[in-house]
């Protein structure tokens, strides 16, 4: 079973994302900010990380930069999931190691489509 780490300071977003990923046969862990997410990755590197940009303690970009420096930190597929929609933010996320980008609000079809495009799940 593939694993997903859902990193978002919103409990509602984590709950919705968890339901979507579990429906796609992922086991899920949750973190409310980047520092907790790094700790989770040190214990077990997930297959996919759904990552919010704006969070307290450690934001998504700082987490992403730290993740990519970790041993095996390049193995996880990182999908930024945020309300930041200008091209500069998207380019910055991709340049720093994100694999894909989705906008909030999202639904199961959007997540499934992105994961399929990335080769994480079958179409």
Backbone as JSON Lines, residues from 0, in Angstrom:
{"i":0,"aa":"X","n":[0.85,-1.18,0.0],"ca":[0.0,0.0,0.0],"c":[0.9,1.24,0.0]}
{"i":1,"aa":"X","n":[0.57,2.18,-0.86],"ca":[1.33,3.43,-0.92],"c":[0.95,4.31,0.27]}
{"i":2,"aa":"X","n":[1.86,5.21,0.62],"ca":[1.62,6.08,1.77],"c":[1.59,7.54,1.35]}
{"i":3,"aa":"X","n":[0.83,8.32,2.11],"ca":[0.71,9.76,1.85],"c":[0.83,10.5,3.17]}
{"i":4,"aa":"X","n":[1.59,11.59,3.15],"ca":[1.66,12.51,4.28],"c":[0.93,13.78,3.87]}
{"i":5,"aa":"X","n":[-0.09,14.13,4.63],"ca":[-0.9,15.31,4.34],"c":[-0.45,16.41,5.3]}
{"i":6,"aa":"X","n":[0.1,17.49,4.75],"ca":[0.67,18.55,5.56],"c":[-0.14,19.83,5.34]}
{"i":7,"aa":"X","n":[-0.94,20.2,6.32],"ca":[-1.79,21.38,6.21],"c":[-2.19,21.81,7.61]}
{"i":8,"aa":"X","n":[-2.23,23.1,7.87],"ca":[-2.63,23.57,9.19],"c":[-4.14,23.52,9.4]}
{"i":9,"aa":"X","n":[-4.9,23.28,8.35],"ca":[-6.36,23.18,8.45],"c":[-6.78,21.73,8.69]}
{"i":10,"aa":"X","n":[-7.42,21.49,9.81],"ca":[-7.9,20.15,10.11],"c":[-8.93,19.68,9.08]}
{"i":11,"aa":"X","n":[-9.75,20.62,8.59],"ca":[-10.77,20.28,7.59],"c":[-10.11,19.81,6.29]}
{"i":12,"aa":"X","n":[-9.1,20.54,5.83],"ca":[-8.39,20.14,4.61],"c":[-7.73,18.78,4.8]}
{"i":13,"aa":"X","n":[-7.1,18.56,5.96],"ca":[-6.47,17.25,6.21],"c":[-7.5,16.13,6.17]}
{"i":14,"aa":"X","n":[-8.66,16.38,6.75],"ca":[-9.71,15.36,6.78],"c":[-10.21,15.04,5.36]}
{"i":15,"aa":"X","n":[-10.48,16.07,4.57],"ca":[-10.95,15.87,3.2],"c":[-9.88,15.14,2.38]}
{"i":16,"aa":"X","n":[-8.63,15.6,2.48],"ca":[-7.55,14.98,1.72],"c":[-7.37,13.52,2.14]}
{"i":17,"aa":"X","n":[-7.47,13.25,3.43],"ca":[-7.32,11.88,3.93],"c":[-8.39,10.97,3.31]}
{"i":18,"aa":"X","n":[-9.63,11.45,3.28],"ca":[-10.71,10.65,2.7],"c":[-10.42,10.35,1.22]}
{"i":19,"aa":"X","n":[-9.92,11.34,0.5],"ca":[-9.62,11.14,-0.92],"c":[-8.5,10.12,-1.08]}
{"i":20,"aa":"X","n":[-7.4,10.31,-0.36],"ca":[-6.26,9.4,-0.51],"c":[-6.58,7.99,-0.03]}
{"i":21,"aa":"X","n":[-7.34,7.87,1.05],"ca":[-7.72,6.53,1.51],"c":[-8.62,5.84,0.49]}
{"i":22,"aa":"X","n":[-9.45,6.61,-0.22],"ca":[-10.3,6.02,-1.26],"c":[-9.47,5.52,-2.44]}
{"i":23,"aa":"X","n":[-8.23,6.04,-2.56],"ca":[-7.3,5.61,-3.61],"c":[-6.31,4.56,-3.08]}
{"i":24,"aa":"X","n":[-6.63,3.98,-1.92],"ca":[-5.84,2.91,-1.3],"c":[-4.47,3.36,-0.79]}
{"i":25,"aa":"X","n":[-4.4,4.57,-0.26],"ca":[-3.2,5.06,0.4],"c":[-3.38,4.95,1.91]}
{"i":26,"aa":"X","n":[-2.32,4.63,2.61],"ca":[-2.31,4.83,4.06],"c":[-1.9,6.29,4.28]}
{"i":27,"aa":"X","n":[-2.46,6.93,5.28],"ca":[-2.24,8.36,5.46],"c":[-1.73,8.7,6.86]}
{"i":28,"aa":"X","n":[-0.85,9.67,6.88],"ca":[-0.41,10.33,8.1],"c":[-0.71,11.81,7.89]}
{"i":29,"aa":"X","n":[-0.8,12.55,8.99],"ca":[-1.09,13.97,8.9],"c":[-0.09,14.76,9.73]}
{"i":30,"aa":"X","n":[0.18,15.99,9.28],"ca":[1.01,16.92,10.03],"c":[0.41,18.31,9.87]}
{"i":31,"aa":"X","n":[0.41,19.09,10.95],"ca":[-0.23,20.4,10.89],"c":[0.72,21.52,10.5]}
{"i":32,"aa":"X","n":[2.0,21.21,10.38],"ca":[2.97,22.17,9.86],"c":[4.24,21.43,9.43]}
{"i":33,"aa":"X","n":[5.13,22.18,8.79],"ca":[6.32,21.57,8.2],"c":[7.25,20.89,9.18]}
{"i":34,"aa":"X","n":[7.37,21.41,10.4],"ca":[8.27,20.79,11.38],"c":[7.78,19.4,11.74]}
{"i":35,"aa":"X","n":[6.48,19.25,12.0],"ca":[5.93,17.93,12.28],"c":[6.08,17.01,11.06]}
{"i":36,"aa":"X","n":[5.94,17.59,9.87],"ca":[6.07,16.8,8.65],"c":[7.5,16.26,8.5]}
{"i":37,"aa":"X","n":[8.5,17.09,8.8],"ca":[9.89,16.62,8.74],"c":[10.13,15.48,9.72]}
{"i":38,"aa":"X","n":[9.57,15.6,10.91],"ca":[9.71,14.53,11.9],"c":[9.07,13.24,11.38]}
{"i":39,"aa":"X","n":[7.93,13.35,10.74],"ca":[7.26,12.17,10.18],"c":[8.11,11.54,9.08]}
{"i":40,"aa":"X","n":[8.72,12.38,8.25],"ca":[9.55,11.87,7.15],"c":[10.83,11.21,7.65]}
{"i":41,"aa":"X","n":[11.34,11.67,8.79],"ca":[12.52,11.04,9.37],"c":[12.21,9.63,9.85]}
{"i":42,"aa":"X","n":[10.97,9.41,10.3],"ca":[10.56,8.09,10.75],"c":[10.29,7.17,9.56]}
{"i":43,"aa":"X","n":[9.56,7.68,8.58],"ca":[9.21,6.88,7.39],"c":[8.92,7.83,6.24]}
{"i":44,"aa":"X","n":[9.68,7.71,5.16],"ca":[9.49,8.58,4.0],"c":[8.24,8.14,3.24]}
{"i":45,"aa":"X","n":[7.27,9.03,3.08],"ca":[6.04,8.65,2.37],"c":[6.25,8.62,0.85]}
{"i":46,"aa":"X","n":[5.35,7.95,0.17],"ca":[5.39,7.92,-1.3],"c":[4.97,9.27,-1.87]}
{"i":47,"aa":"X","n":[3.95,9.88,-1.25],"ca":[3.4,11.15,-1.72],"c":[3.25,12.09,-0.53]}
{"i":48,"aa":"X","n":[3.53,13.37,-0.77],"ca":[3.29,14.4,0.24],"c":[2.38,15.45,-0.39]}
{"i":49,"aa":"X","n":[1.23,15.66,0.22],"ca":[0.32,16.74,-0.18],"c":[0.64,17.9,0.76]}
{"i":50,"aa":"X","n":[1.13,19.01,0.2],"ca":[1.77,20.04,1.0],"c":[1.12,21.41,0.83]}
{"i":51,"aa":"X","n":[0.68,21.98,1.96],"ca":[0.17,23.34,1.98],"c":[1.35,24.31,1.96]}
{"i":52,"aa":"X","n":[1.14,25.5,1.45],"ca":[2.21,26.49,1.39],"c":[2.28,27.3,2.69]}
{"i":53,"aa":"X","n":[1.17,27.92,3.06],"ca":[1.14,28.84,4.2],"c":[0.72,28.13,5.48]}
{"i":54,"aa":"X","n":[1.71,27.93,6.37],"ca":[1.46,27.28,7.65],"c":[2.32,27.94,8.72]}
{"i":55,"aa":"X","n":[1.89,27.85,9.98],"ca":[2.73,28.38,11.06],"c":[3.93,27.44,11.32]}
{"i":56,"aa":"X","n":[4.85,27.87,12.12],"ca":[6.03,27.14,12.56],"c":[7.02,26.93,11.42]}
{"i":57,"aa":"X","n":[6.63,26.17,10.39],"ca":[7.45,25.97,9.2],"c":[6.53,25.88,8.01]}
{"i":58,"aa":"X","n":[6.7,26.79,7.04],"ca":[5.8,26.78,5.88],"c":[6.2,25.7,4.88]}
{"i":59,"aa":"X","n":[5.38,25.55,3.86],"ca":[5.58,24.48,2.89],"c":[6.88,24.59,2.12]}
{"i":60,"aa":"X","n":[7.29,25.8,1.76],"ca":[8.53,25.96,1.0],"c":[9.75,25.59,1.84]}
{"i":61,"aa":"X","n":[9.78,26.04,3.09],"ca":[10.89,25.67,3.97],"c":[10.93,24.16,4.2]}
{"i":62,"aa":"X","n":[9.75,23.56,4.36],"ca":[9.7,22.11,4.5],"c":[10.26,21.43,3.25]}
{"i":63,"aa":"X","n":[9.82,21.87,2.08],"ca":[10.25,21.26,0.82],"c":[11.77,21.33,0.68]}
{"i":64,"aa":"X","n":[12.35,22.48,0.96],"ca":[13.8,22.63,0.87],"c":[14.53,21.69,1.83]}
{"i":65,"aa":"X","n":[14.02,21.57,3.05],"ca":[14.62,20.66,4.03],"c":[14.43,19.2,3.63]}
{"i":66,"aa":"X","n":[13.25,18.87,3.13],"ca":[12.96,17.5,2.69],"c":[13.94,17.05,1.61]}
{"i":67,"aa":"X","n":[14.13,17.88,0.6],"ca":[14.97,17.49,-0.53],"c":[16.44,17.33,-0.14]}
{"i":68,"aa":"X","n":[16.84,17.84,1.02],"ca":[18.21,17.66,1.51],"c":[18.37,16.39,2.35]}
{"i":69,"aa":"X","n":[17.25,15.79,2.75],"ca":[17.28,14.58,3.59],"c":[17.69,13.36,2.77]}
{"i":70,"aa":"X","n":[18.32,12.37,3.43],"ca":[18.54,11.1,2.74],"c":[17.18,10.55,2.27]}
{"i":71,"aa":"X","n":[17.1,10.14,1.05],"ca":[15.86,9.64,0.44],"c":[14.78,10.72,0.3]}
{"i":72,"aa":"X","n":[15.11,11.97,0.57],"ca":[14.14,13.05,0.48],"c":[13.7,13.37,-0.94]}
{"i":73,"aa":"X","n":[14.44,12.87,-1.9],"ca":[14.07,13.08,-3.29],"c":[13.12,12.03,-3.82]}
{"i":74,"aa":"X","n":[12.85,11.01,-3.01],"ca":[12.0,9.91,-3.47],"c":[10.51,10.22,-3.41]}
{"i":75,"aa":"X","n":[10.1,11.06,-2.47],"ca":[8.68,11.37,-2.31],"c":[8.21,12.3,-3.43]}
{"i":76,"aa":"X","n":[7.01,12.03,-3.91],"ca":[6.35,12.92,-4.85],"c":[5.66,14.01,-4.03]}
{"i":77,"aa":"X","n":[6.01,15.26,-4.29],"ca":[5.43,16.37,-3.54],"c":[4.46,17.14,-4.42]}
{"i":78,"aa":"X","n":[3.22,17.23,-3.94],"ca":[2.18,17.99,-4.63],"c":[1.8,19.17,-3.73]}
{"i":79,"aa":"X","n":[2.17,20.37,-4.16],"ca":[1.76,21.55,-3.42],"c":[0.27,21.73,-3.61]}
{"i":80,"aa":"X","n":[-0.41,22.06,-2.53],"ca":[-1.86,22.25,-2.54],"c":[-2.15,23.54,-1.79]}
{"i":81,"aa":"X","n":[-2.46,24.6,-2.5],"ca":[-2.55,25.9,-1.86],"c":[-3.46,26.86,-2.61]}
{"i":82,"aa":"X","n":[-3.68,28.01,-2.01],"ca":[-4.45,29.06,-2.66],"c":[-3.54,30.01,-3.44]}
{"i":83,"aa":"X","n":[-2.23,29.86,-3.29],"ca":[-1.27,30.7,-4.03],"c":[-1.29,30.29,-5.49]}
{"i":84,"aa":"X","n":[-1.8,31.17,-6.36],"ca":[-1.98,30.74,-7.74],"c":[-1.23,31.57,-8.77]}
{"i":85,"aa":"X","n":[-0.36,32.5,-8.32],"ca":[0.35,33.26,-9.34],"c":[1.54,32.44,-9.87]}
{"i":86,"aa":"X","n":[1.95,32.75,-11.07],"ca":[2.97,31.96,-11.76],"c":[4.3,31.96,-11.01]}
{"i":87,"aa":"X","n":[4.63,33.05,-10.31],"ca":[5.88,33.1,-9.54],"c":[5.91,32.02,-8.46]}
{"i":88,"aa":"X","n":[4.79,31.87,-7.75],"ca":[4.72,30.85,-6.7],"c":[4.87,29.45,-7.3]}
{"i":89,"aa":"X","n":[4.17,29.21,-8.39],"ca":[4.23,27.89,-9.03],"c":[5.65,27.61,-9.5]}
{"i":90,"aa":"X","n":[6.29,28.58,-10.15],"ca":[7.66,28.38,-10.63],"c":[8.62,28.15,-9.47]}
{"i":91,"aa":"X","n":[8.45,28.89,-8.38],"ca":[9.31,28.72,-7.21],"c":[9.15,27.32,-6.62]}
{"i":92,"aa":"X","n":[7.92,26.87,-6.5],"ca":[7.67,25.54,-5.95],"c":[8.32,24.46,-6.81]}
{"i":93,"aa":"X","n":[8.15,24.56,-8.12],"ca":[8.7,23.56,-9.02],"c":[10.24,23.62,-9.03]}
{"i":94,"aa":"X","n":[10.8,24.81,-8.99],"ca":[12.25,24.96,-8.99],"c":[12.87,24.38,-7.72]}
{"i":95,"aa":"X","n":[12.12,24.41,-6.63],"ca":[12.63,23.91,-5.36],"c":[12.3,22.44,-5.1]}
{"i":96,"aa":"X","n":[11.74,21.76,-6.09],"ca":[11.58,20.32,-5.96],"c":[10.18,19.78,-5.88]}
{"i":97,"aa":"X","n":[9.16,20.64,-6.02],"ca":[7.79,20.12,-6.06],"c":[7.59,19.39,-7.39]}
{"i":98,"aa":"X","n":[6.77,18.34,-7.36],"ca":[6.49,17.59,-8.58],"c":[5.26,18.08,-9.31]}
{"i":99,"aa":"X","n":[4.32,18.66,-8.56],"ca":[3.06,19.11,-9.15],"c":[2.43,20.12,-8.2]}
{"i":100,"aa":"X","n":[1.34,20.71,-8.67],"ca":[0.72,21.82,-7.98],"c":[-0.78,21.73,-8.2]}
{"i":101,"aa":"X","n":[-1.57,21.77,-7.13],"ca":[-3.03,21.85,-7.29],"c":[-3.56,22.99,-6.43]}
{"i":102,"aa":"X","n":[-4.67,23.52,-6.87],"ca":[-5.28,24.65,-6.19],"c":[-6.37,24.19,-5.23]}
{"i":103,"aa":"X","n":[-6.51,24.93,-4.13],"ca":[-7.66,24.74,-3.24],"c":[-8.78,25.6,-3.78]}
{"i":104,"aa":"X","n":[-10.02,25.16,-3.72],"ca":[-10.43,23.85,-3.25],"c":[-10.17,22.79,-4.32]}
{"i":105,"aa":"X","n":[-9.98,21.56,-3.89],"ca":[-9.73,20.44,-4.81],"c":[-10.73,19.33,-4.5]}
{"i":106,"aa":"X","n":[-10.81,18.38,-5.41],"ca":[-11.7,17.24,-5.19],"c":[-10.98,15.96,-5.59]}
{"i":107,"aa":"X","n":[-11.65,14.85,-5.44],"ca":[-11.04,13.55,-5.72],"c":[-10.6,13.42,-7.17]}
{"i":108,"aa":"X","n":[-11.38,13.97,-8.1],"ca":[-11.02,13.86,-9.52],"c":[-9.71,14.59,-9.81]}
{"i":109,"aa":"X","n":[-9.53,15.77,-9.21],"ca":[-8.29,16.53,-9.43],"c":[-7.1,15.77,-8.86]}
{"i":110,"aa":"X","n":[-7.24,15.26,-7.65],"ca":[-6.14,14.51,-7.02],"c":[-5.81,13.26,-7.84]}
{"i":111,"aa":"X","n":[-6.84,12.53,-8.22],"ca":[-6.64,11.31,-9.01],"c":[-5.93,11.63,-10.33]}
{"i":112,"aa":"X","n":[-6.34,12.69,-11.0],"ca":[-5.75,13.09,-12.27],"c":[-4.27,13.44,-12.1]}
{"i":113,"aa":"X","n":[-3.93,14.23,-11.08],"ca":[-2.53,14.61,-10.85],"c":[-1.68,13.4,-10.52]}
{"i":114,"aa":"X","n":[-2.18,12.51,-9.67],"ca":[-1.41,11.32,-9.28],"c":[-1.21,10.4,-10.49]}
{"i":115,"aa":"X","n":[-2.21,10.34,-11.36],"ca":[-2.1,9.54,-12.58],"c":[-1.06,10.15,-13.51]}
{"i":116,"aa":"X","n":[-1.09,11.47,-13.7],"ca":[-0.11,12.14,-14.55],"c":[1.3,11.92,-14.05]}
{"i":117,"aa":"X","n":[1.46,11.85,-12.73],"ca":[2.78,11.67,-12.12],"c":[3.22,10.2,-12.11]}
{"i":118,"aa":"X","n":[2.32,9.31,-12.5],"ca":[2.65,7.88,-12.51],"c":[2.6,7.23,-11.15]}
{"i":119,"aa":"X","n":[1.98,7.89,-10.18],"ca":[1.87,7.33,-8.83],"c":[0.77,6.27,-8.77]}
{"i":120,"aa":"X","n":[-0.31,6.53,-9.5],"ca":[-1.41,5.56,-9.59],"c":[-1.71,5.35,-11.08]}
{"i":121,"aa":"X","n":[-2.43,4.27,-11.36],"ca":[-2.84,4.02,-12.74],"c":[-4.07,4.85,-13.06]}
{"i":122,"aa":"X","n":[-4.13,5.3,-14.32],"ca":[-5.18,6.18,-14.8],"c":[-6.55,5.8,-14.42]}
